[in-house]
Amino acid sequence: MGICREERMIAKGQLARWKSSAPVFMAFGMELILVVKYLWIYTEWGLRSGTKITPCVLAFLFKDGTIGVNLAKVMVYLGIVLVLSEAPFMDEVTPYIIVRSKRGVWWRGECLYIWVATLLYMLFITIVSILAVLPTVTWTGLWGSTVAEIVKDGNMDISHEIVKVFYPSAVLGITFISGWISMVMLGHVAYAVSLATQKRIFGLGAIVFLVLLDPIVKWLGAMSEYRWMYWISPISWSSMENWNMVNVRAPIEVSYIFSVYAGIIIVCTIVIAFSARRKQIDVVSLQ
């Protein structure tokens, strides 16, 4: 039968709240400024030297950064943290929705909202990244002369192995999917922890920890004795340079990444279902 009408209506209702949500406006405004500022260097390079660049630059934003250096990826993830900061998504009308639609419909609708909200956020980041380099874009399907020149200088926001092996459109698609799924995972973690503990701050703290773990792992992972940390840092997995299908020296297998993402989402969904059915929901305590 597909997704029931009630679940869709709950997800739609949560999206409708965006127009009056300060965290959502802050997130999208912050990311608009960040993405344009971060990628404008490539446009300036192209305008100055007469070179062109592919519009598929989303992966530039998802390159792993270390502490204090190249933290565009962390800022992108902090944007979705702001969007999801109100999980579990409860207000004064939530008890009436639960009474009318039952708890199962309610939590499934909220999980659907997480999938849709993160998809819209990733679409926004992707569109802004394209617009940021639009003045010097080439539509040939190749990386463009701007990327070729910067790779020669050894100063690039994307792994040279990725540039050598993959077409830009493939990298865009892979980065979009891995980034989206990682954000869905974060949303489910926030929702599950908040609902299970009845404290929104714990869910928010859990996903902020996962986001900030990424640059720490990059910093420590440069030393061989700490490379095991990549296996427990799910935000690190959305960067293609950490995949061994890109670089044989990279620490993570692609099958492991998406299997664990799926496992975390499934476990969190079970926790959400159990918590929503078993625990007393007090809106006041979740504020």
C-alpha positions in Angstrom: 0.0 0.0 0.0 3.0 2.3 0.3 3.3 5.0 2.9 0.0 5.8 4.4 -1.7 9.2 4.0 -1.4 10.0 7.8 2.4 9.6 7.8 2.7 11.8 4.7 0.5 14.5 6.4 2.7 14.4 9.5 5.8 14.8 7.5 4.2 17.6 5.5 3.2 19.3 8.7 6.7 19.3 10.0 8.0 20.8 6.7 5.4 23.5 7.0 6.9 24.5 10.3 10.1 25.6 8.5 8.6 28.9 7.5 8.5 29.9 11.2 11.6 28.0 12.5 14.6 30.2 13.4 17.0 27.2 13.4 16.0 26.3 9.9 16.4 29.8 8.6 19.7 30.1 10.4 20.9 26.8 8.9 20.0 27.6 5.3 21.3 31.2 5.6 24.6 30.0 7.1 25.1 27.3 4.4 24.4 29.7 1.6 27.1 32.1 2.8 29.5 29.3 3.6 29.2 27.4 0.3 29.5 30.4 -1.9 32.4 31.8 0.0 34.2 28.4 0.1 33.8 27.7 -3.6 34.2 31.2 -4.9 38.0 30.7 -5.0 37.5 28.4 -8.0 35.4 31.0 -9.8 37.9 33.7 -9.1 40.7 31.4 -10.4 38.7 30.8 -13.6 37.9 34.4 -14.1 41.5 35.4 -13.6 43.1 32.7 -15.7 40.3 32.1 -18.3 39.9 28.4 -17.2 36.7 26.4 -16.7 35.4 24.1 -14.0 32.8 21.3 -13.8 29.5 22.2 -12.0 29.8 18.9 -10.1 31.8 20.4 -7.1 29.7 19.0 -4.3 32.5 16.6 -3.3 34.8 19.6 -2.7 32.6 20.4 0.4 32.8 16.9 1.7 36.5 16.5 1.7 37.7 15.6 5.2 39.3 18.4 7.1 41.4 18.3 10.2 41.2 20.4 13.4 41.2 24.1 12.4 41.8 23.3 8.7 39.4 22.8 5.8 36.3 22.5 7.9 33.7 23.1 5.2 32.4 19.6 5.7 31.9 20.1 9.4 30.0 23.3 8.7 27.7 21.6 6.2 26.9 18.9 8.8 26.3 21.5 11.5 23.7 23.0 9.2 21.7 19.8 9.2 22.2 19.6 13.0 20.4 22.9 13.2 17.6 21.7 11.0 17.2 18.5 13.1 17.8 20.2 16.4 14.1 20.0 17.4 13.9 16.2 17.3 11.7 14.7 18.6 9.5 17.1 16.7 7.0 17.9 19.4 4.9 21.0 20.1 1.6 21.8 21.8 -0.4 20.0 19.2 1.6 16.8 19.2 -0.6 15.0 21.9 -3.7 15.6 19.8 -2.0 14.2 16.7 -1.0 11.1 18.7 -4.5 10.6 20.0 -6.0 11.1 16.6 -3.4 9.1 14.5 -2.0 6.7 17.1 1.7 6.6 18.1 2.8 4.3 15.3 1.6 6.7 12.7 3.2 9.6 14.5 6.7 8.2 14.8 6.7 6.8 11.3 5.6 10.2 10.0 8.5 11.8 11.9 11.0 9.3 10.4 9.6 10.1 7.0 10.2 13.8 7.7 13.8 13.1 8.5 14.3 11.4 5.1 12.6 14.3 3.3 14.2 17.1 5.3 17.7 15.8 4.8 17.0 15.2 1.0 15.8 18.9 0.7 18.9 20.1 2.6 21.3 18.1 0.3 19.5 19.4 -2.8 19.9 23.0 -1.5 23.6 22.4 -0.8 24.1 20.9 -4.3 22.2 23.7 -6.1 24.1 26.4 -4.2 27.4 24.7 -5.0 26.6 24.7 -8.7 25.5 28.4 -8.6 28.8 29.3 -6.8 30.9 28.2 -9.7 28.4 29.0 -12.5 30.3 32.0 -14.0 33.1 29.7 -15.1 31.3 26.4 -15.6 32.0 24.0 -18.4 29.3 21.5 -19.5 31.7 19.1 -21.3 31.3 16.4 -18.6 35.0 16.6 -17.6 36.6 18.3 -14.6 37.7 21.4 -16.5 41.0 23.2 -16.8 40.6 25.0 -13.4 40.8 21.6 -11.6 43.7 20.5 -13.8 45.7 23.6 -13.0 45.0 23.4 -9.2 45.8 19.7 -9.1 49.2 20.5 -10.6 49.8 22.9 -7.8 48.9 20.2 -5.3 46.3 22.5 -3.6 43.0 20.8 -4.2 39.8 20.3 -2.2 39.3 16.9 -3.7 41.6 13.8 -3.8 43.6 13.6 -7.1 42.8 9.9 -7.1 39.1 10.8 -7.5 39.9 13.2 -10.3 41.9 10.6 -12.2 39.4 7.7 -11.8 35.9 9.2 -11.8 33.8 11.4 -14.0 32.5 14.5 -12.2 28.9 13.4 -12.6 29.6 10.1 -10.9 31.4 11.8 -8.0 28.4 14.2 -7.6 26.0 11.3 -7.5 28.0 9.2 -5.1 28.7 12.2 -2.8 25.1 13.2 -2.8 23.9 9.7 -1.9 26.5 9.1 0.8 26.0 12.6 2.3 22.2 12.2 2.3 22.3 8.7 3.9 24.8 10.0 6.6 22.4 12.8 7.4 19.4 10.5 7.6 21.5 8.4 10.0 22.2 11.5 12.1 18.5 12.4 12.2 17.5 8.9 13.4 20.2 9.0 16.1 19.0 12.4 17.3 15.4 11.2 17.3 16.1 7.8 19.0 18.3 9.2 21.8 16.0 12.2 22.5 12.9 10.0 22.6 14.5 7.3 24.7 15.9 9.7 27.3 13.0 12.2 27.1 15.7 14.9 26.8 16.2 16.7 23.5 19.6 17.9 24.5 21.0 14.4 24.7 20.0 13.6 21.1 21.5 16.9 19.9 24.7 16.3 21.9 25.0 12.8 20.3 24.9 14.0 16.7 27.2 17.1 17.4 29.7 14.6 18.9 29.6 12.5 15.7 30.1 15.5 13.5 33.0 16.9 15.6 34.6 13.5 15.7 35.3 13.7 12.0 38.1 16.3 12.1 39.6 14.6 15.2 39.8 11.3 13.4 41.3 13.0 10.3 44.0 14.5 12.6 44.8 11.4 14.5 44.3 9.1 11.5 47.4 10.4 9.9 49.2 8.2 12.4 49.0 4.5 11.6 48.2 3.5 15.2 45.0 5.5 15.1 43.6 4.6 11.7 41.2 2.2 13.3 39.2 5.3 14.4 37.9 5.7 10.8 35.8 2.6 11.4 33.9 4.2 14.2 33.5 7.7 12.7 30.4 7.5 10.5 30.7 11.1 9.3 34.2 10.3 7.9 32.6 7.7 5.6 30.9 10.3 3.4 34.2 11.5 2.1 35.2 9.4 -1.0 38.9 9.7 -0.3 38.4 7.4 2.7 37.0 4.6 0.5 39.4 1.9 -0.6 37.7 1.7 -4.0 39.2 5.2 -4.6 42.6 4.6 -3.0 43.9 1.2 -2.0 45.5 2.8 1.0 42.2 4.2 2.3 40.9 2.6 5.4 37.2 1.9 4.7 35.4 -0.6 2.5 32.3 0.8 0.7 30.2 -2.3 1.6 31.0 -1.7 5.3 30.0 1.9 5.1 26.5 1.4 3.7 25.9 -1.7 5.7 26.6 0.1 8.9 24.6 3.2 7.9 21.7 0.9 7.3 22.2 -1.0 10.5 22.3 2.2 12.6 19.2 3.5 10.9 17.3 0.2 11.5 18.4 0.0 15.2 17.4 3.6 15.8 14.1 3.0 14.1 13.5 0.1 16.5 14.4 2.3 19.5 12.1 5.0 18.2 9.2 2.6 17.8 9.8 1.1 21.3 10.2 4.4 23.0 7.2 6.0 21.3 5.0 3.1 22.3 6.3 2.4 25.9 7.2 5.8 27.3 5.0 8.5 28.6 5.3 11.5 26.2 5.4 14.8 28.1 5.7 17.7 25.7 6.9 20.0 28.5 9.8 17.8 29.4 11.0 17.7 25.8 11.4 21.5 25.5 
